[in-house]
Amino acid sequence: MTQTSKHIYFVISVQHFIPTGGIGSFFRGFLRMANASNWDVTVVLDKKPFGQSRELMEASTNAKFVWPATVRSYAEHTKATQFKGEQINQAKVANFKDALGMALAQREPDHILINTPDAFQSVEELGLQDRFRTTFYTLHENLVVPPGEASDVFAQEYNEFLYRIPSVPNVRIATQSNFNVQRMNALKFWTSPIILQMPIPDAELLLPYTGPRSGVLFIGRHEPRKDPKLFVKTIAATGLPAKVLTNKRGIKKFQTLFAKHGVTDFEIKGQITGKEKTDFIKSAKVAFHPATSESYGFSAMETLAAGVPTLLIEEREWWRSFAKDGVHLTSAGDVPSELSKLYATAKPQNAQIWAAREQGTQIAWQAYI
């Protein structure tokens, strides 16, 4: 592939800069691609990393990091929005502006890639989109799904801010699938959105696997949108063994949910990455992702890339992002029977398809950046 030297600002909040989160996973895949493409990456953060975010920073030795020297507290914002729904955090906006100023003083970018709405406001207030190529990557569910399906966790003012982003001049929207473009057709765009797949964060997913395969895999946090209750109820109804890949806080919640439904044959892994994670995914016989809504469906991307037969619910239409990727479908009322049938007949899928797709993803990003 063509090697091109570029400097990218990857603008992301510390809140989302975690190894197993969706945006953190996107970062890991992007950084791997950037290293292969000879790009320099400066990660612009709203504050100094800590905990999981520090772990991800320390593991990302080929990136530079910038955060403000003096950080404004988010306590007042949290208190003010506690019962009103999440809104743009003006203290975070100010922190991002300071961090961007520091980054600019060190080296200007060829491209600004924004992954956090609060960071978008910072870039816009500084007018950076008029000076440098700027892309907002659609990892926020409420920007992708139709307004009537938007999560009510966020205040209406927040949603209106999101809906305005695509219309801002000199800002390009990038998304993961043609289905997402269709879902966003009610929005006004400054220019047509571009489809750019997420690079696979763990390249080991594409390597051959010859170990044992058993169990039905669930990937995701224990939260209503991922519908862990339906997953566990289905496991209880089918009697199939379960595998769960979640974060640390989700381990106990899943243990409690399994116990509630009398399920004893399960294995849970919390917050793992690298070979441990990819081996765990590939060791599953099938995957079942019952999420009610997704901005894309990164969990399905991972299991399909690993060659694990993947079952999604037809009425939950986010499966359409994977319509041509060999995904299996079931109606909501037939989940137990269809999962049992798939489990009985499942064979590993051809991972070479995804290896070629990953190469195409990197070529598309290189052409765009």
C-alpha positions as CSV (number, residue, x, y, z in Angstrom):
1,M,0.0,0.0,0.0
2,T,1.1,3.6,-0.7
3,Q,2.9,5.2,2.2
4,T,2.1,8.8,2.9
5,S,3.4,11.0,5.7
6,K,0.6,12.9,7.4
7,H,-0.1,14.4,10.8
8,I,-3.5,13.6,12.3
9,Y,-5.1,15.1,15.4
10,F,-7.3,12.4,16.9
11,V,-9.6,14.4,19.2
12,I,-11.3,12.3,21.9
13,S,-12.4,12.7,25.5
14,V,-10.7,10.8,28.3
15,Q,-14.1,9.4,29.2
16,H,-14.2,7.4,25.9
17,F,-10.5,6.7,25.7
18,I,-10.7,3.2,27.1
19,P,-9.3,0.0,25.5
20,T,-12.6,-1.9,25.2
21,G,-15.0,0.9,24.4
22,G,-16.3,1.6,20.9
23,I,-14.3,4.8,20.4
24,G,-11.3,3.4,22.1
25,S,-11.4,0.3,19.9
26,F,-11.7,2.6,16.9
27,F,-8.6,4.5,18.1
28,R,-6.6,1.2,18.5
29,G,-7.5,0.2,14.9
30,F,-6.8,3.7,13.6
31,L,-3.4,3.9,15.3
32,R,-2.4,0.4,13.9
33,M,-3.4,1.7,10.4
34,A,-1.6,5.0,11.0
35,N,1.6,3.2,11.9
36,A,1.4,1.1,8.8
37,S,0.7,4.2,6.7
38,N,3.5,6.3,8.1
39,W,1.2,8.9,9.7
40,D,2.0,10.8,12.9
41,V,-0.9,10.8,15.4
42,T,-1.4,13.4,18.1
43,V,-4.2,12.4,20.5
44,V,-5.9,15.6,21.8
45,L,-7.6,15.0,25.2
46,D,-9.7,17.1,27.5
47,K,-7.6,16.1,30.6
48,K,-4.8,13.8,31.7
49,P,-5.6,10.1,31.3
50,F,-6.2,8.0,34.3
51,G,-7.2,4.4,35.0
52,Q,-8.2,2.6,31.8
53,S,-7.4,5.7,29.7
54,R,-3.9,5.8,31.1
55,E,-3.5,2.1,30.3
56,L,-4.5,2.8,26.7
57,M,-2.1,5.7,26.5
58,E,0.8,3.7,27.9
59,A,0.1,1.0,25.3
60,S,0.0,3.5,22.4
61,T,3.8,4.2,22.2
62,N,3.6,5.4,18.6
63,A,1.3,8.3,19.4
64,K,1.8,11.7,21.0
65,F,-0.6,13.0,23.6
66,V,-1.7,16.5,24.5
67,W,-4.0,17.6,27.4
68,P,-4.5,21.0,29.1
69,A,-2.1,22.0,31.8
70,T,-4.9,23.3,33.9
71,V,-8.1,21.3,33.9
72,R,-11.6,22.7,34.6
73,S,-13.7,20.5,36.8
74,Y,-16.9,18.8,35.5
75,A,-18.6,18.7,38.9
76,E,-20.9,21.7,38.2
77,H,-21.9,20.3,34.8
78,T,-22.7,16.9,36.4
79,K,-24.8,18.4,39.1
80,A,-26.7,20.7,36.7
81,T,-27.6,18.0,34.3
82,Q,-28.2,15.1,36.7
83,F,-31.9,15.1,36.2
84,K,-32.2,16.9,32.8
85,G,-30.3,14.6,30.5
86,E,-26.8,14.9,29.2
87,Q,-25.8,18.2,27.5
88,I,-22.7,19.6,26.0
89,N,-20.2,20.1,28.8
90,Q,-18.9,23.7,28.4
91,A,-16.0,23.0,30.8
92,K,-15.0,20.1,28.6
93,V,-15.3,22.4,25.6
94,A,-12.9,24.9,27.3
95,N,-10.5,22.1,28.2
96,F,-10.4,20.9,24.6
97,K,-9.8,24.4,23.3
98,D,-6.8,24.7,25.7
99,A,-5.4,21.3,24.5
100,L,-5.9,22.2,20.9
101,G,-4.0,25.4,21.4
102,M,-1.1,23.5,23.0
103,A,-1.1,21.0,20.1
104,L,-1.1,23.8,17.5
105,A,1.9,25.4,19.2
106,Q,3.8,22.1,18.8
107,R,2.8,21.1,15.2
108,E,-0.2,21.9,13.0
109,P,-2.2,19.0,11.6
110,D,-2.9,17.8,8.1
111,H,-6.3,16.5,9.3
112,I,-8.4,16.7,12.4
113,L,-10.5,13.6,13.2
114,I,-13.2,14.3,15.9
115,N,-14.8,11.6,17.9
116,T,-16.5,13.6,20.7
117,P,-19.3,16.2,20.2
118,D,-17.9,18.5,22.9
119,A,-14.6,18.5,21.0
120,F,-16.5,19.5,17.8
121,Q,-17.7,22.7,19.5
122,S,-14.1,23.4,20.5
123,V,-12.8,23.0,17.0
124,E,-15.7,25.1,15.6
125,E,-15.2,28.0,18.1
126,L,-11.5,28.1,17.2
127,G,-12.4,28.0,13.5
128,L,-10.0,25.1,12.9
129,Q,-12.3,23.5,10.3
130,D,-11.6,26.5,8.0
131,R,-7.9,26.0,8.3
132,F,-7.4,22.2,8.3
133,R,-9.3,19.3,6.8
134,T,-11.8,18.2,9.5
135,T,-13.8,15.0,9.8
136,F,-16.4,14.1,12.4
137,Y,-16.7,10.3,12.7
138,T,-20.2,9.0,13.5
139,L,-19.7,6.9,16.7
140,H,-22.6,8.6,18.5
141,E,-25.8,6.6,18.2
142,N,-28.1,9.6,18.2
143,L,-26.4,11.2,15.2
144,V,-27.1,8.0,13.2
145,V,-30.5,6.7,14.2
146,P,-33.7,8.6,13.1
147,P,-34.7,11.3,15.7
148,G,-37.7,9.2,16.8
149,E,-35.4,6.4,17.9
150,A,-32.8,8.6,19.7
151,S,-31.7,7.7,23.2
152,D,-33.5,9.8,25.8
153,V,-30.3,9.8,28.0
154,F,-29.4,13.0,26.1
155,A,-31.3,16.3,26.4
156,Q,-33.1,17.6,23.3
157,E,-30.6,20.5,23.2
158,Y,-27.8,17.9,22.9
159,N,-29.5,16.1,20.1
160,E,-30.1,19.4,18.2
161,F,-26.4,20.2,18.6
162,L,-25.6,16.8,17.0
163,Y,-28.0,17.3,14.2
164,R,-26.4,20.6,13.3
165,I,-22.9,19.1,13.0
166,P,-23.3,17.7,9.4
167,S,-24.4,21.1,8.1
168,V,-21.3,23.0,9.3
169,P,-19.2,24.1,6.3
170,N,-15.8,22.5,5.9
171,V,-16.7,19.5,8.2
172,R,-17.0,16.1,6.5
173,I,-19.1,13.4,8.1
174,A,-17.6,9.9,7.9
175,T,-19.6,6.8,8.7
176,Q,-19.2,3.0,8.6
177,S,-21.9,1.8,6.1
178,N,-24.3,2.8,3.4
179,F,-27.1,1.9,5.8
180,N,-25.9,4.6,8.1
181,V,-26.0,7.1,5.2
182,Q,-29.7,6.1,4.6
183,R,-30.5,6.4,8.3
184,M,-29.1,10.0,8.3
185,N,-31.1,11.1,5.3
186,A,-33.2,13.6,7.4
187,L,-30.1,15.6,8.3
188,K,-28.7,18.5,6.2
189,F,-25.2,17.9,5.1
190,W,-22.6,20.5,4.0
191,T,-21.3,17.8,1.7
192,S,-22.1,14.1,1.2
193,P,-21.0,11.8,4.0
194,I,-18.2,9.4,3.2
195,I,-18.2,5.7,4.1
196,L,-15.1,4.7,5.9
197,Q,-15.1,1.3,7.7
198,M,-13.5,1.1,11.2
199,P,-10.1,-0.6,11.0
200,I,-10.0,-3.8,13.0
201,P,-8.3,-3.0,16.3
202,D,-7.0,-6.5,16.9
203,A,-5.4,-7.9,13.7
204,E,-5.1,-11.2,15.5
205,L,-8.8,-11.7,14.7
206,L,-7.9,-12.4,11.1
207,L,-5.3,-15.1,12.0
208,P,-6.3,-18.8,11.6
209,Y,-7.7,-20.5,14.6
210,T,-7.6,-24.3,15.2
211,G,-8.6,-24.5,18.8
212,P,-11.9,-25.8,20.2
213,R,-15.1,-23.9,19.6
214,S,-18.0,-23.9,22.0
215,G,-20.6,-21.5,23.5
216,V,-22.7,-18.6,22.4
217,L,-20.9,-15.3,22.6
218,F,-22.2,-11.9,23.7
219,I,-20.0,-8.8,23.4
220,G,-20.9,-5.6,25.2
221,R,-21.6,-3.8,28.4
222,H,-24.4,-4.7,30.7
223,E,-26.8,-2.0,29.7
224,P,-30.4,-1.9,28.3
225,R,-29.4,-1.0,24.8
226,K,-27.3,-4.2,24.5
227,D,-30.2,-6.2,25.8
228,P,-28.3,-8.6,28.0
229,K,-31.6,-9.8,29.5
230,L,-32.7,-11.2,26.2
231,F,-29.3,-12.9,25.7
232,V,-29.4,-14.6,29.1
233,K,-33.1,-15.6,28.8
234,T,-32.3,-17.1,25.4
235,I,-29.4,-19.1,26.9
236,A,-31.7,-20.3,29.7
237,A,-34.3,-21.4,27.1
238,T,-31.8,-23.2,24.9
239,G,-29.5,-24.7,27.5
240,L,-26.5,-23.7,25.4
241,P,-23.2,-22.7,27.0
242,A,-22.6,-19.0,27.1
243,K,-19.5,-16.8,26.7
244,V,-19.6,-13.1,27.6
245,L,-17.0,-10.4,26.8
246,T,-17.7,-7.2,28.8
247,N,-16.1,-4.6,30.9
248,K,-14.9,-5.1,34.5
249,R,-18.1,-3.6,35.9
250,G,-20.2,-5.9,33.8
251,I,-18.8,-9.1,35.3
252,K,-20.8,-9.1,38.5
253,K,-24.0,-8.0,36.7
254,F,-23.8,-10.8,34.3
255,Q,-23.1,-13.3,37.1
256,T,-26.2,-12.1,38.9
257,L,-28.3,-12.3,35.8
258,F,-27.2,-15.8,34.9
259,A,-27.9,-16.9,38.5
260,K,-31.4,-15.3,38.3
261,H,-32.2,-17.5,35.3
262,G,-30.6,-20.6,36.6
263,V,-27.8,-20.6,34.1
264,T,-24.6,-22.3,35.3
265,D,-22.7,-23.1,32.1
266,F,-21.0,-19.7,31.3
267,E,-17.7,-18.0,31.0
268,I,-17.2,-14.3,31.4
269,K,-14.2,-12.2,30.5
270,G,-13.9,-8.6,31.5
271,Q,-11.9,-5.9,29.8
272,I,-9.4,-8.0,27.9
273,T,-7.5,-7.0,24.7
274,G,-5.0,-8.5,22.3
275,K,-4.5,-12.2,21.9
276,E,-6.5,-13.1,25.0
277,K,-9.5,-11.3,23.6
278,T,-9.2,-12.6,20.0
279,D,-8.7,-16.2,21.2
280,F,-11.8,-15.8,23.4
281,I,-13.9,-14.5,20.5
282,K,-12.7,-17.2,18.1
283,S,-13.3,-20.0,20.6
284,A,-17.1,-19.3,20.4
285,K,-19.1,-21.6,18.2
286,V,-21.6,-18.8,17.4
287,A,-22.3,-15.2,18.4
288,F,-25.6,-13.6,19.3
289,H,-25.9,-9.8,19.5
290,P,-29.4,-8.8,20.5
291,A,-28.8,-5.0,20.9
292,T,-31.9,-2.9,20.3
293,S,-30.0,-0.2,18.5
294,E,-26.4,0.5,17.3
295,S,-24.7,3.3,15.5
296,Y,-22.9,0.6,13.6
297,G,-22.5,-2.7,15.5
298,F,-18.8,-3.1,16.3
299,S,-19.5,-6.4,18.2
300,A,-20.9,-7.9,15.1
301,M,-17.9,-6.6,13.0
302,E,-15.5,-8.4,15.4
303,T,-17.3,-11.7,15.4
304,L,-17.8,-11.7,11.7
305,A,-14.2,-10.8,11.1
306,A,-13.1,-13.7,13.4
307,G,-15.2,-16.1,11.2
308,V,-17.7,-16.8,14.0
309,P,-21.3,-17.3,12.7
310,T,-23.3,-14.3,13.9
311,L,-27.0,-14.1,14.7
312,L,-28.8,-10.8,14.7
313,I,-32.5,-9.9,15.2
314,E,-34.2,-8.8,11.9
315,E,-36.6,-6.3,13.5
316,R,-33.6,-4.5,15.0
317,E,-32.5,-3.1,11.7
318,W,-28.9,-2.2,12.5
319,W,-28.0,-5.7,11.0
320,R,-28.4,-4.0,7.6
321,S,-24.9,-2.6,8.0
322,F,-23.8,-6.2,7.6
323,A,-26.3,-7.4,5.0
324,K,-23.5,-8.5,2.6
325,D,-21.3,-10.0,5.3
326,G,-22.9,-13.4,5.9
327,V,-24.8,-12.5,9.0
328,H,-27.6,-14.8,10.1
329,L,-31.0,-13.4,11.0
330,T,-33.9,-14.4,13.2
331,S,-37.2,-12.7,14.1
332,A,-37.6,-11.6,17.7
333,G,-40.1,-14.4,18.4
334,D,-38.0,-17.2,17.0
335,V,-34.7,-16.4,18.7
336,P,-34.3,-19.6,20.9
337,S,-35.2,-22.0,18.0
338,E,-33.1,-20.2,15.4
339,L,-30.1,-19.9,17.8
340,S,-30.3,-23.7,18.5
341,K,-30.5,-24.5,14.8
342,L,-27.5,-22.3,14.0
343,Y,-25.5,-23.7,16.9
344,A,-26.2,-27.3,15.7
345,T,-25.0,-26.6,12.2
346,A,-22.5,-23.8,12.6
347,K,-19.2,-23.9,10.8
348,P,-16.4,-21.3,10.9
349,Q,-16.8,-18.7,8.2
350,N,-14.1,-17.7,5.6
351,A,-11.9,-15.2,7.4
352,Q,-10.1,-14.4,4.1
353,I,-13.0,-12.3,3.1
354,W,-12.4,-10.0,6.1
355,A,-8.6,-9.9,5.5
356,A,-9.3,-8.5,2.0
357,R,-11.9,-6.1,3.4
358,E,-9.4,-4.9,6.0
359,Q,-6.9,-4.1,3.3
360,G,-9.6,-2.3,1.4
361,T,-10.4,-0.3,4.5
362,Q,-6.8,0.9,4.9
363,I,-6.6,1.8,1.2
364,A,-9.8,3.9,1.5
365,W,-8.5,5.7,4.6
366,Q,-5.2,6.4,2.9
367,A,-7.0,7.9,-0.1
368,Y,-9.2,10.0,2.2
369,I,-6.6,11.3,4.6
